[in-house]
Amino acid sequence: MDEQTSQYAIVELMGHKTLAGRVTKDTALFPLLRVDVPATSEYPAYTAEYGQAAIYCITYVSEEVARLTAEAIKTSPISVYSPELITREAFDKTVEKYKQALAKARGLPAAGGTSDGGDRFDDDEDEWEI
């Protein structure tokens, strides 16, 4: 495909993402594949550009097939990851809960019957107490 032409295609990208729309080669800064995705029932039309390394497969199709595919997959224009944030109060409460659990676990007798959680060397008898 040269820079003047565009065609409809289904583009498969690394990361299991698939887009469908009109594709054009964009070389303004460096070679990119421009995908103009048509509007769907859930999202407005948008444009995305991808580098060569991100593209897994391009299947050229008719405009009708591209539009039907775009509607079927309804790819969101953006993906946002926003972790749930907690308040400082909730964080401190959680830390205190785990400190108490650790203190309780440290107080349990060890497998060998010692309460300090480890093996001890008895200096008087030159033997290991297990």
N, C-alpha and C positions, 0 to 999 in steps of 0.2 A: 504494500500500500504506500503510495507516495504522499507527500504532504498536502496535495491539493484535493485528494479524494477522501471520502468517508463512506463507511459501509455499516450495516447493522450486524451485530454479532452478540454472541454469548461469551463472556469472558470469565474464565475460572482463575482464581488467584490463590496463592499460597495462603494457608490458614482457613481453608474450606469456605471461602467467600466467592459467591458467584454474582455477576452483574449482567444485565442485558440492556443494550441500547445502541446508539450510533457511536462508532469508534473512529477516531482520527489520530494520525500521528502528529505530535506536537514537539517541535525542536527549538522552541524559543531559547531555553537555557541548555538543555541536553535532551536526548530522545526520551519521550514519555508517550504512553498510550492514553489518549483522552477518551473517556467514556461519558457520553451524555445520556443519562438514564431518564426515560420518560416518567411522567407522573403516574402514580398508581392510586388505588383507592385509599391507601394509608399514608403515602408520602408524596410531597411535591417533587417535581423534576429537579434533578441536580446533576452536577458534573464532577467527576473524579479523574485524577490522573495517576498512572502507575508506571513505575520503572520496569525495565525488562526483567529483572531478577524476580519480581513479584508475580509475574504472569506464568501460569501453568499451562493454559490452553485457551485458544481463541477459535470459536466455531462461527463462521460467517453464515448468517441466516437472512431471511426476508424481514422487512419492517414489521409485518404482521406477527411473525414468530417471535421477534425480539420484544414487541410490546406485550404479547401474551405471556412470555417468560418473565418479563419484569413484573407484571401483575401477579403472577403465580408465586414468585419468590419474595416480592415486597421487601427488598433490601433497604435497610435504614440508611439515610445519608451519612449519619455519624453514629459511632458507638462510644458511649461514655461509660467509664468505670469510675464509680464514686463509692468508696468504702463507707460503711456506716461508721460515723464518728460518735464517740461517747464523751460525756462530760468528764471533767477532772474528778468530780466527786465519785462518779461511777467507776472510773479507773482506780482511784485510791481504794474504794470498797472491794473491788475485785482483787487487787494486790494483797490487801489485808486478809482476805479469805484464803488465798493461796499460801500466804505466810503461816497462817494458823494450821492449814492442812499439812504443810511441811514440818512444822514443829511437832504436831501430833505424830506424824510418820517417824520422825527421828526418835521419839520416845518409846517406840515399840522395841521389844527385845530382838536382837539379831539372831540369825539362824543358829549360831553356836552357843547361844544363851547369854552373851554379854550384852549389856545395855548401851555400850558406846558405839555399836554398829560395826566393829571391826575386830580383827585378831589382836591379841596382846601377847607380848613376850614377858614371861615371868622371870625376873632376874635371879631370884633365889634358887630356882630349880634348873636354870638353863634350858628350859623347854618352852615350846609354844603352847599357850592355853587357847584352845579353840572352843 
